[in-house]
């Protein structure tokens, strides 16, 4: 009986663990036109989260919260421009491998 409980508990733990792991993975960004573009998407996501947290905070922190919110919004705009630039600009051609 105890052995069966351990097996069932272990199985449930594995299912929940895998489900949590799968749901916590960042979604893949749209097709990247440049190496490193996924990092820009990650930065945009982090800025979006920061903006959301700052907007939900009720304290003003001596005006610093409002200033931080303004700067995060500016950074979000810059990230959007960086993505647009990367999509509009073709990646540089790879250098040919040296023959020996």
C-alpha positions, 0 to 999 in steps of 0.5 A: 500500500505504501509502495503504491502511494509512493509510485502514485505520488511520484507520478503526479509529481513528475506530471506537475513538474513537466507541466510547470517546466513546459509552461514556464518556457518563453515562447519562441519569437517570430522568425529571427532575421539576425543572430541575437534577435531572441535576446531583444525579444527577451528584453522587450518581455522583461520591460513589459513585465517591469512596466506592468509592475510599476503601473500596479505599484501604489506607492510613489517613492518620491516620484521615482516610480513615475520616472522609472515608468517613463524610462521603461516606456522609452526603452520599450519604444527603443526595443520595438525600433531595434526589432523593426530595424533588424527585420528590415535589414538583411543579416550580413553575409557569412565569411567564407571558410578558409581552404587549407 
